[in-house]
Amino acid sequence: MEREVALTTIDNPYDPIEDYDNWRAFDYQHGYCCDEFVARCLRTSSDFPDEMIEDDYERAIDEIIQFDFTGMYVKVVKEGRGGVNRNHPRPLIVGAL
């Protein structure tokens, strides 16, 4: 079963997968910039196969949460989703780190 994951903060009342525009506005107004944080942690680029991007995206989110000593970040998981949506406004890093 495919799934989609996203990074958010505990105080953001919006769903980053279902209500991205409101979620992003709140995220930026509070200076979190979760999308960019995840992008900085990626080891793949948009040139890689979708499966590798999906795995790396979730790995990056898990790594952020693992080292988050504040407890501010959480992972949102939606089961049964269609995997990577290349039209999603979420940034993908270009070129390997």
ChimeraX attribute file (.defattr): number of C-alpha atoms within 10 A of each C-alpha:
attribute: neighborCount
match mode: 1-to-1
recipient: residues
	/A:1	7
	/A:2	11
	/A:3	13
	/A:4	18
	/A:5	19
	/A:6	19
	/A:7	24
	/A:8	25
	/A:9	18
	/A:10	11
	/A:11	12
	/A:12	16
	/A:13	13
	/A:14	18
	/A:15	16
	/A:16	24
	/A:17	17
	/A:18	10
	/A:19	11
	/A:20	15
	/A:21	14
	/A:22	14
	/A:23	19
	/A:24	22
	/A:25	14
	/A:26	17
	/A:27	21
	/A:28	12
	/A:29	10
	/A:30	11
	/A:31	9
	/A:32	15
	/A:33	15
	/A:34	20
	/A:35	20
	/A:36	14
	/A:37	14
	/A:38	24
	/A:39	19
	/A:40	13
	/A:41	17
	/A:42	23
	/A:43	17
	/A:44	21
	/A:45	18
	/A:46	15
	/A:47	13
	/A:48	13
	/A:49	11
	/A:50	15
	/A:51	11
	/A:52	15
	/A:53	20
	/A:54	20
	/A:55	13
	/A:56	18
	/A:57	24
	/A:58	19
	/A:59	16
	/A:60	20
	/A:61	25
	/A:62	17
	/A:63	13
	/A:64	18
	/A:65	17
	/A:66	11
	/A:67	10
	/A:68	12
	/A:69	9
	/A:70	7
	/A:71	11
	/A:72	11
	/A:73	22
	/A:74	17
	/A:75	16
	/A:76	15
	/A:77	15
	/A:78	14
	/A:79	11
	/A:80	10
	/A:81	13
	/A:82	11
	/A:83	17
	/A:84	19
	/A:85	12
	/A:86	11
	/A:87	7
	/A:88	10
	/A:89	11
	/A:90	17
	/A:91	13
	/A:92	20
	/A:93	18
	/A:94	14
	/A:95	12
	/A:96	11
	/A:97	10
